[in-house]
Amino acid sequence: MENILLCTDGSSFAENIYKYGAWFATQFNASIKVLSVTDIRSQQVANTGNLSGSIGLGASEALLNELVNLEHERAKINNQRARLVLDNAAQALKAEGIEEFKLIHKTGFLVDSLHQFEENSDLIVLGKRGEAANFAAGHLGANVDRIVRSSHKPCLVTSIEFNPIQRILFAYDGSSTGKKILKFLANSPSLQNLEIHLLTVAKDSSDKTAIARLNEAEQSLKRAKYQPVCSLLEGESEKIIAKYVAEQNINLLLMGAYGHSRIRHLVIGSTTAQLLRSSNIPLLLFH
């Protein structure tokens, strides 16, 4: 992991985007870019159309001029706000010991702008909710849903509170994405000093396929010099994982964005979506 992209909008979730981004950058000696995108819709005003017949030609021109001026003023305010957001990001990263980073401001749509930077990024960090966080408790931000669906890179979706990462839970389902996460861990010796929990959830705890799957993952992690705490539990995946996170005081959850029965690029896997909505810890999602 060499390049980390932090997506910020200055919302209440943003402070911890910087803290988690700084933590990963320190662990992997990675560079950081901070991207703030001003939604182009926020500075567009209503089109007057042809109002000359209803309010008179002169009045229509005067109104159009006022709307143009208003649009310019909104653009100025949005640019000033973006500078403040990025200045705050710089201060927060420096407070975490990160001295070198790049600040980027774009106008448009976050999902579209993200594609310009995704190719050169190894990790995308974003908050679970954005500017409407105070009005959308218990829901995912629209941008998070779109980015997790469309991105080809690992996405770290952060929580509103920051806690130092000491215990990691890897929810392993035997999928190709799960094998990618095993490879990621094997290539991340900086995480070996953390407590790694490996969990497989099955409908029946005596399921031989599930047992073999867990054993396979355990041996893979041990070859990479991890000493995982392994569990095979029975029940519904989202409930079992959420309970395990709470009981074991897990600080970071690793899992695939999609499971075996995925409809790729259309919906996030049901277990993933439920955990994203309800979890109080960050999720690192792989595709």
Secondary structure, 3 states (H helix, E strand, C coil): CCEEEEEECCCCCHHHHHHHHHHHHHHHCCEEEEEEEEEHHHHCCCCCCCCHHHHCHHHHHHHHHHHHHHHHHHHHHHHHHHHHHHHHHHHHHHHCCCCCCEEEEEEECHHHHHHHHHCCCCEEEEECCCCCHHHCCCCCCHHHHHHHHHCCCCEEEECCCCCCCCEEEEECCCCHHHHHHHHHHHCCHHHCCCEEEEEEEECCCCCHHHHHHHHHHHHHHHHCCCCCEEEEEECCHHHHHHHHHHHCCCCEEEEECCCCCCCCCCCCCHHHHHHHHHCCCCEEEEC
